Amino acid sequence: MRITESCAQCLYDKQKHLTDNEEYLAEIRHLLDRRKKNDTSPYMVYLFNQVYEKYFGKHASYKDIKKKYNDLVLSIEDTIRDKIDCSENSIAMALVYARIGNYIDFGAMNNVDEEMFLSLFDNATLQDRDREVTEAFIKQCKNAHNFLLITDNCGEIVLDKLFLEQLHKSFPKLKINVLVRGGEVLNDATEEDAKYVGIDKVGEVISNGLPIAGTIYELLPAAAKAIMDNADVILAKGQGNYESLCGQGKHIFYSFLCKCELFTNRFHVPKLTGIFMEELE
């Protein structure tokens, strides 16, 4: 997804909010001004982080925040699981609940509010705009051998686990792989986080190799590339994965909440609207 000028300004402003160091900000501006046409926001932030470490050392850890939201969602997982099990279409409802988890985003959101997050579960219903894509998704999973889930945030991955449980119940022969971040980046999920919430019990967890808040195919390790290439169905969660993967000639389903102006304008929807879409090759 190409970086617009307004998106570039937003990226710069977020760095300016971190520090007023003129040399650092000059390097950030240089990177933005010289970005390539196909560079994405997740990739630019990855480059920014390398510059940041040169000047200031590593960013503050999100370890405690990640644990907080993993624990929060783990505390309600049995209730959510029961609601999914009692629904008319368990896979569809599991997808809806898993998308709500995409709210927990300390990159795109200026403020992550726990009460707001929990309130989103009160209106967890399959919207008419999602039905056609959901039906196509389930039909393709039925005929698939290999499934790849590309995860996004902590907390969200607990709900992803519940979705994968339903997928396994319906299609027990489907091989499930789960792609996570290869290093600490904001509150995104890593292998350690995946094991903490138990998603490794329903799918094989693999790393994208680098601390990038997205999935850049060219930078993936060979093993991760092979899994993506051989996947019959791919579901990518979150704005960062959409930004870095869309328009790359791959057949992918995307699920996310629109949390910033770039996305609300692109999809012509209010903030926090859920999107479930299919991109054909």
Secondary structure, 3 states (H helix, E strand, C coil): CCCCHHHHHHHHHHHHHHCCCHHHHHHHHHHHHCCCCCCCHHHHHHHHHHHHHHHHCCCCCCHHHHHHHHHHHHHHHHHHHHHHHHCCCHHHHHHHHHHHHHHCCCCCCCCCCHHHHHHHHHHCCCCHHHHHHHHHHHHHHHCCCEEEEECCECCHHHHHHHHHHHHHHHCCCCEEEEEEECCCCCCECEHHHHHHHCHHHCCEEEECCCCCCCCCHHHCCHHHHHHHHHCCEEEEECHHHHHHHCCCCCCEEEEEECCCHHHHHHHCCCCCCEEEEEECC
